[in-house]
């Protein structure tokens, strides 16, 4: 491996196994990593361990698999024989791609919630409000603390009958979403028109876990 300063390091992968092909594949995976930042992270961890400032090599880096796909792994390693100052290092590399992707997606969702000029409302599968953003508060007048755990019905204006809402939820359950114009009522009692999109978020078994509503006030 080479870092941004041009330093070269060889990474040898030791296995408690007789599978030579498996060993070769992992060595190739490590040495094919084409991200300078990740290479620097690994080399810095090795340097810290070698100079004694760290008792364990531990870092998260990206690796390239045999098929060319990228994964994220958490490396934990230490000297094989600490008593005799061994040059051999043994450790584990755990695939944390799912966790990494979850963290990234959570960060993206948070950024959208914070920056969107549209009101955003998130409900659980039973319709209880879990979260709203600042734009929701600006449009409706309700703070997050006032609506968490309540139903979106607190916004109903009374201008739509049960048939309207039944059709809305039928579309959401059958098609996964609904969009259209609707009248709602803010905290001060003012009735206003908005454009609303409700999307059902399903898991891998097609079971609805969340409802996400995005809306903006239609200025007359």
Residue, then its C-alpha position, 0 to 999 in steps of 0.5 A: x500500500x502507498x499513502x499520500x506521502x509516497x510511503x510504501x507498505x506491504x499488507x500480509x494477511x494471516x489466516x488460521x486456515x489451510x485455504x490458500x485460495x481464500x488467503x490470496x483473495x483477501x490479500x488481493x482485496x486489501x491491496x486493490x483498495x483504490x482509495x488514498x484516504x482509506x489507505x492513509x487511515x490503515x497506515x496511520x493505525x499501523x504507525x500508531x501501533x508500531x510506535x506504541x501510542x496505540x495498543x490495538x489496530x482498529x479502523x474502518x476502511x473500504x475494500x474492493x471485492x473480487x467481483x469489483x464491488x466495494x464493501x466497508x470493513x472494520x479491522x481490529x488487530x494486534x501483535x500475534x505475540x506481544x511478549x516477544x515483540x513479534x512482527x506478525x499481526x493477527x486480527x479480524x476484518x468484519x463486513x460493516x457495509x449494512x451498518x455503514x449504509x444505514x448511517x449514511x442513509x440516516x445522515x441523508x434523511x436528517x439533512x433533508x429534514x433540516x434543509x427542506x422548505x417543505x413540511x415533513x411529517x413521519x408516522x409509524x405504521x399505526x399513524x402516530x406522529x414520530x417526527x416533524x421538521x422545522x418547516x412543518x412547524x412554520x406552516x402549521x404552527x405546531x411545535x414538534x413537542x406538541x404533535x409527537x405521539x398524536x395523529x395527523x387528524x389534528x390538522x383536519x379542516x373539516x372540509x373533507x368527508x370520510x369518503x375523501x380520506x377513505x380513498x386517500x388511504x386506499x390509494x396509499x395501501x394499494x399503490x404506495x402513495x397518494x398526492x393531491x391538494x387538501x385543506x388543513x387547519x393550523x394551530x391558530x384555526x386558520x384553514x389553508x390549502x396545501x399540496x400533499x404527498x404521502x408515501x408508505x415506507x415498506x420493509x423487505x417483506x412489503x409490510x408498511x413500517x412508516x408513512x412520510x408526508x411532504x407538503x407545502x402551502x399553496x399561496x392564493 
